[in-house]
Amino acid sequence: MRKLHLGYYSIMKNIQFKLLASFSLLFLPLLASAQTAVTRPIAFPTDPSAVTFTDDFGQERAGHAHEGNDLLGPKMTPLYAAMDGRVTYIVDPEASWGYGIVIEDADGYTYHYIHVNNDTPGTDDGDGGTENAYAPGIYRGAQVRKGQLVGWMGDSGNAEDIASHLHFEIRLNDVAFSPYASLIAALGPGNYNAGTATAASGDINEDKGLVPYGTPAACASGSLVKSKSASAVYYCGANGKRYAFPHERVYFTWYADFKNVKTITDAELASLPLGGNVTYRPGVRLVKIESMPNVYAVEKGGVLRWIQSSSVAAQLYGANWAKKVDDLSDAFFTNYRLGDPVLAAL
């Protein structure tokens, strides 16, 4: 989200230049390539029930690759210290990328919070000041405890025209890596958020983890096709294979209508190897197996998670959650795999 700034890394004896160098090192580093994925034992850095996020690390931004994950949520959503540590940088006055905080833990990992709130609560005036950005007691050099309130989410800096969110980074030796695995681990195995589950599967390629492979196929990746002689609709995967929708209920969790379905010749359709079946889009519907009473939430990759209580189902999908349950034929159960039960709604 933020504009790339080139840092100044010389270690100066003059204190003013030391501060400048520290700033460049800790908050506006050179574009770094991602290192091997690491999962840190963090506390979730905001209210998980209020946000949605995906692993957008490395995605193209204006002139640079995205070096964190964006957690989208309402302004003034609390922000929490991911780990025990020390505040090594805090932005004041507000910079072009907004207010921000950097926390360093005992192992040398740094946790970056960017676009911290700059508005008077209830407005979009940009005049909230640091008292509405940072929690009391948060200043450079302050010691913080894991889970401690450090500030509030906002749209400061170059997020003003985008949306309120927390741009969250994890770095080691100034090299950024995707925080996604750490964020998912912080949610805990028994938690589930329908919005986050849906956002993690932006399309069927992403849901199935399909990547380009081999020679170009007879249809474009991400397109919908059918043959002239049959009504069955297929999804064209990035791997050159076609994926079938077992029935319309699955189709309508991904698409609102059939207007983008392209008709191709029988020969063209036959040239596309069948890759398998499309599964329900995560977070949209609940499912149950016809021969079993259990109700499941769906996660990325066709993972089914048993919702063990009606109260949790109501928290996730409202009082009429039962009307959002689809029966899944035993014949299609093998398209899915079982994950951890859902014990709490986020």
N, C-alpha and C positions, 0 to 999 in steps of 0.2 A: 504494500500500500504506500510506503513512504519512498520518497525520492532518495536515490543512492547518493551518498556524499563520500568523497575520498578522504580518508583519515590522514592525520599527520602523526607519525609514529616516533619521531626523534625524542629521546629522553632529555629534557632540558633541566638545567639547574634553577633557572628562574621560575618561581612558583606559578606565575601566570601561564607560562608555556607548559608547565607540568599539568595544570588544570586542563589546558587545551588538548594536550596529548592524551590525558586520561579520558576526556570526553570522547575523543575520536576512537580510542581503543574500545571503550565500553559500550558506546551507544550508536555510533555511526561507523561501523567497521567497513573495511573493504569487502566487496562481494566475495563470499567464501563458498567453496564447494562443500556439499554435504558429506560428513564423515559417516562411518558405519553407524547404523541406527542404535541408539542407546535408550533404554527405558529407565528413567529416574523415578525414585519413590516419592513423587510430589503429592502435595494436597492440590485438589482441583483449584485453579487460580481465580475462580468466580463461582457464582451460583449455578450449578449444572442444570437446574430445572428451568433456568431463564434463557439458556443459550442453545444455539445450534452451531455445528462446526463440521468441517471435513478436513482431510489431509491435503490442504492446498499448498503445502510446502513445495517450492521449486516451480510453481506455476509462473507463467510469464506476466510480468507487470511492466509499467512504462519504463523501459530502459534497463530493467534488472529482473532477476528471478526473486520470487517471494521467499523470504527467509524465516518464516514462522507460520503459525496457524491463526486464522481469524475466527474468533468466537463471537458470533453476532447475538446481541441482546439489547434490552432497553437501557437508556441512559440511567445513571446512578445505580446500576447493578453493582453490588459490592465486589471488590477485588481483594484477593487473599494472598498472603505470602506462600509461595509454592514449597519453600523449604526454610528451615532455620538458617539464618545468615545475617549478612550486613548489607544495608543499603549503600551501594557504592556510587550510585549516581541518581540524581533527581533533577528533572528539567524545571528550571525557574530562572528567567521568565519563559513563557510558552515559546517553543520553537516552531519552525515551519511544519514539522511533522506532529506537533502537538505536545501535550504534557506526557511525561514518561518516568518510569522507575526502573532501576536495575538493582537486583539483589544477587549477591554472590554467596554460595554455600561453602562449607568447610572443604569440599573436594575441588573447589575452583570452578564449578559450573556457575554460569550466570543466567538469570531469568529476567527477561525484558518485557515490560508492560508498556505498550505504546497506544496513543490516542485516549489517554485518561481524560475524564470529563473536564470541560472548560466552561460549562454553562451554569447560569443560575438555575437551580432545580425548577423544572416545569417550563423552561424556556429554551430557546436556541440562540441566546444573545451573545455567547462567547465571552461573557463578562463574569463568569463564576469565580475566577481567581483560584489560587492554590487551596483555599479553604474548602472548595467543592471538588477539588481534584485529589488531594492527598488526605489520608486520615490523620488525626492528631498524633504527634509523636513520630511521624515519618519524615525524616530528613537525612541528608547525606551523612553516613557514619552510624546511623541508628541500627541497633541490633533488633532483629525481628524473629518471631517464632512461627513455625509452620502453621498455616491456617489463620494467622493474624490479619485483621483488616488493614489494608495499606492504601486503599483509595476507591475510586468509583469509575465505572465504565462510561465512556463518552464518545464523541466524534471530533475530538480536537485535531487541529492541524489540517493535513491534507485528507482527512476523513470527513470533513464538514459536508461535502457534497456526495458522500457515499452512504454510510449508515453507521449508527452507533455500534461499536464493537471493540473487543480487546484484541490487539495484535500481540500475540504471545510468542516469544522466542526462547529457546534454550541454546546456550553456547558453551563450548569448552575451548580454551586457548584461542578465543575469538573465532572459532569455526562453528557455524550454525548447523544444526541437524533438526530433522522434523520432530516437533514435540508430540506428534499425534499418538504414538505408542504410550508415552508417559501420561497423556491426558486420558486415554481410554483406560489405562490401568488405574488411574486415580478415581474413575467412576465406580470401580468395584465390579466384581462378576455378577452381583445380584441386581444391578441397576439397569434401567432402560429408559430411554427418551425417544419418543416416536419421531419428533422433528429431527433430531440428530441422526437417527437411523435412516430417515428418508434422504436427508442431505448427503449422507455418505454414499448413496447410490444415485448419482445424478442421472445416469442412463444405464442401460443393460450391459454395455461394455464395462463400465466401472463396477457394476454389481458383480459381474462374473470374472472380473480381472482379465478381460480379453485384450490382447495387444496385437498390433499388425504382424502378420506372418506370411511368408511366401509371396506368390505373385498376386497382383490385384484381382479381386473377385468380380463376378458378373454384376454385383450391386455394391453401392457405396456403403462404407461402414456407418452404422447407425440408422440406415434407411429401413423402410418397411416394404415388403414385396408380397405378391401373390401371383399365381399363374392364371392364365386365361381359362383353364379348364376346371379350376377348383377355388373354393372360397377361403381356404386356410391361409392365414397371414403369418409371415415369418419376419424375424428381426435379422438383419445382416450384421454379423459380428465383425470386429476389427481383424479377426483371424481368418476371414474369408469363408466362414461357415454360416449356415442359417440356423436360427433357433425358433422353435415352434411355441406358440401360445396354446397351452392345453385347453383353455376355454376363455370366453369373453371376460369373465371376472378377473382373471389375471391380466388380460390386455388392458382393461380400464383402470387398473392401478398405475399403469405407465402412461396411457394416452387418453385424451378426452373424446376422440372420435377417430374415424377411419380416413379422413380427408387426405392424409399424406401417404397412403398406401399406393404403391406403384405396381401396375400389372406388367409382368414380363412373360416371355414365352416359356412354354413347358421345358424346352431345351435349356434355356438359361437357368431356370429354377433347378433342373436336374444337375446342372454343372456345379451347384453349390452343395458341398457336403453337409449333411445334417449334424449339427453340433450338440443338440440336446433340446431340452425344454426351458422356456423362460419361467422363472419363479416369481411369486408375488413381490411387488416393490416393497421394501422394508418400511414399516411405520404407517402404512396406509390402511391396511385391513388386518384383522385377526383371523386366524385359521384354526380349524380343528380337524382331526382325522375322523372319517366316518365311523370307524370301529372303536374309537376311543373318546372319552369325555373331556380330555384335556384341551384347554384353549391356549394357543401359542401366539406370541408376537414374532414378527419376522425381522431378521437382521441381514446385513449384507452377505451375499453369497448363498442365500437360501438357508440360513441358519434359523431353526425354530427354537424359541425359548418359552418354556411353559410358564404361564402366569398362574401362580399358585393360589391367588385369592381374588374374589370378585371386587374387593375394595381397591386393590392395585389396578385391576382392569378399568374400574370406574375413574380412577385418577388419571389413567393414561388416555382413555377414549370417551369419558363422560358417562353420565348415568345410563344412557342407552347403548352402552358398549356391546351388549349382546346382539344388537342389530347390525353390528359391524363384523360379525363372525361369519366366515365362509367355510362350508364343508369342503375338505380336501379329500379327493378320492384316494383310497388305499393304493391304487395303481400309480399315483404320482408321488407317493410318499418318498420313494427312493430319489426323487429330485432334490430332496432337502436333507439336512443333517441336524442333529440335536445339539444345542448349546446349553449354557448354564440357565437354570430357572430364573425368572424375574421375581425378585423379592420386594423391590421398591420402585416407584415411579419417580423420575427426575423431571 
